[in-house]
Amino acid sequence: MSIEQARSLAVREAINYILDAEVVGIGTGSTIDKLIKLLSDLRGSLSSKYFIASSLDTSLKLRELGLKVLDFRSIDSVDVYVDSADKVDTNLNLVKGGGAALTLEKILTYYSKFNVFVVDYSKLVNDLHNEFIPVDVLPQALTLLTRYLGRLGYEFSIRYSSKGRYGPVLSDVGGVIIDVKLPPNEDLVGFEKSIKSLPGVIEVGLFIGLTDVLIIGYEDRVERLRGRRLYSVYSSSRTA
């Protein structure tokens, strides 16, 4: 119960950033599902806003509320992007992709003017080493790529669905999700660049230097941490 309470408190805090934006990006996952449920009570205040979803699942849920959901090809900017994370380290770097939506999530994160990530306290770790990092891979490259990763000594697994359709988990852009273990003491930026440089890799689920604000929910309180945004196509003067 404490985790659910922590998530609920955190997403309530994130609502404030949505109300102050015109074009809002929304992520994917169980925490974001709680956020979307809150949006259902605010539909009157959201009629003038536009939403862009990081997955088909989120898009369908937003449309069910009667909100205006745009296609990626119809937007040229995103005011604020709100999402959750699988793990967060002390530098506010993230692991994302547990919901297999990492590629569209990375696009929205990079091109958003302001990023808000919402987590409960169980997602916090000292560092991301030895965590499994989701990687989105073209199906045609899967066998060659995984054999190459094996020769390099990486530990990995192809992700399979625990329910529904048989076979590997597919991302919203049609890639196969593999989870690659980050070696001990590996440089995060170097690891991301190394994996992403391999032909056939679409995206890597490390979100480094992309956090503007991290909202952490605890059972009895909410904490906001301001991140040091390193990568942005915009200059933002907005404060936490």
Buried (B, 14 or more C-beta within 10 A) or exposed (E): EEEEBBBBBBBBBBBEBBEEBEBBBBBBBEBBBBBBEBBBEBEEEBEEBBBBBBBEBBBEBBEEBEBEBBEEEEBEEBBBBBBBBBBBBEBBBBBBBBBBBBBBBBBBBBBBBBBBBBBBBEBBBEBBBEBBBBBBBBEEBBEEBBEBBEEEEBEBEBBEEEEEEEEBBBBBBEBBBBBBBBEEEBEBEEBBEBBBEBEBBBBBBBBBBBBBBBBBBBEEEBEEBEBEBEEBEEEBEEEE
